[in-house]
Amino acid sequence: MIQVIAVACIFVIASGVGYTLRQNSLVNAAVSENASFDTASFAAIEEDVLTFVNSGNLGEAKNRVKDLETAWDKDAARLKAIDKTKWTEIDTSIDLVLKQLRAKNQNAETCKSALEASLVLLQ
């Protein structure tokens, strides 16, 4: 019985180490292949959202901002690995954009301000 437990423990430890090594390998490969911190696609989405906000169509702006959140989340690990400080700064600005557009009582001016500030960081 003790031998079974010992083998199971060794298996669990080996699996955890293997998982960690593979994960690090994949992140490093992704970073070296795509080492550019390209934010053009995010800026394009924010510009679309800003156009909706400027035209007073906050409902469409709220719908379109979902695309920004999805794209940002999808690229987060790669971008964070390239430049964690820059990623954190942009992530904070995108969080504010999302918060303003999803507010119970949306305000076009605060949405516009959040988008403009975020666009500056994305340039």
C-alpha positions in Angstrom: 0.0 0.0 0.0 2.8 2.4 0.9 4.5 1.6 -2.4 1.3 2.6 -4.4 1.1 5.9 -2.5 4.8 6.6 -3.1 4.4 5.9 -6.9 1.3 8.0 -7.1 3.1 10.9 -5.4 6.1 10.6 -7.7 3.7 10.6 -10.7 1.9 13.7 -9.5 5.2 15.6 -8.9 6.6 14.5 -12.2 3.4 15.6 -14.0 3.5 19.0 -12.3 7.1 19.6 -13.2 6.4 18.5 -16.8 3.4 20.8 -17.1 5.4 23.8 -15.8 8.3 23.1 -18.1 6.0 22.7 -21.1 4.0 25.9 -20.3 7.2 27.9 -20.0 8.4 26.5 -23.2 5.2 27.5 -25.1 5.2 31.0 -23.6 8.9 31.5 -24.6 8.2 30.2 -28.1 5.2 32.5 -28.5 7.2 35.5 -27.3 10.2 34.8 -29.5 8.0 34.2 -32.6 5.8 37.3 -32.0 7.9 39.6 -30.0 6.1 42.7 -31.2 3.7 44.5 -28.9 1.3 45.3 -31.7 -1.8 47.1 -30.5 -3.3 48.3 -33.9 -6.2 45.9 -33.8 -7.2 47.1 -30.3 -6.9 50.7 -31.4 -9.1 50.0 -34.4 -11.8 48.5 -32.2 -11.6 51.5 -29.7 -11.9 53.9 -32.7 -15.1 52.1 -33.8 -16.4 52.4 -30.2 -15.5 56.0 -30.0 -17.4 56.7 -33.3 -20.5 55.1 -31.7 -20.0 57.2 -28.6 -19.6 60.4 -30.5 -22.8 59.7 -32.5 -24.7 59.1 -29.3 -25.1 55.4 -29.9 -24.0 54.1 -26.5 -25.8 50.8 -27.0 -23.8 49.9 -30.1 -20.7 51.2 -28.4 -21.4 48.8 -25.5 -21.9 45.9 -28.0 -18.7 46.7 -29.9 -16.6 47.0 -26.8 -17.2 43.3 -26.2 -14.9 42.6 -29.2 -12.2 44.7 -27.5 -12.5 42.7 -24.3 -12.4 39.4 -26.2 -9.4 40.3 -28.4 -7.5 41.7 -25.4 -8.1 38.7 -23.3 -7.1 36.4 -26.1 -3.7 38.2 -26.6 -3.1 38.9 -22.9 -0.6 36.2 -22.1 1.6 36.9 -25.2 1.6 40.7 -24.6 2.2 40.4 -20.9 5.2 38.2 -21.6 6.6 40.8 -23.9 6.2 43.8 -21.7 4.4 43.4 -18.4 4.5 47.1 -17.5 3.1 48.3 -20.7 0.5 45.5 -20.7 -0.6 46.5 -17.2 -0.9 50.1 -18.1 -3.0 49.3 -21.2 -5.1 46.7 -19.3 -6.0 49.3 -16.7 -7.1 51.7 -19.4 -9.2 49.1 -21.1 -10.8 48.1 -17.8 -11.8 51.7 -17.4 -13.3 51.8 -20.9 -15.3 48.6 -20.2 -16.5 50.0 -16.8 -17.7 53.3 -18.3 -19.5 51.6 -21.2 -21.1 49.1 -19.0 -22.1 51.5 -16.3 -25.8 51.5 -15.3 -26.0 55.2 -16.1 -23.7 55.6 -19.0 -22.3 59.1 -19.6 -21.1 59.8 -23.1 -18.4 62.3 -21.9 -16.9 59.9 -19.4 -17.0 57.1 -22.0 -15.3 59.4 -24.5 -12.6 60.5 -22.0 -11.8 56.8 -21.1 -11.6 55.9 -24.8 -9.4 58.8 -25.7 -7.0 58.1 -22.8 -6.8 54.4 -23.8 -6.2 55.3 -27.5 -3.2 57.4 -26.5 -1.7 54.3 -24.8 -2.4 52.1 -27.8 -0.7 54.4 -30.3 
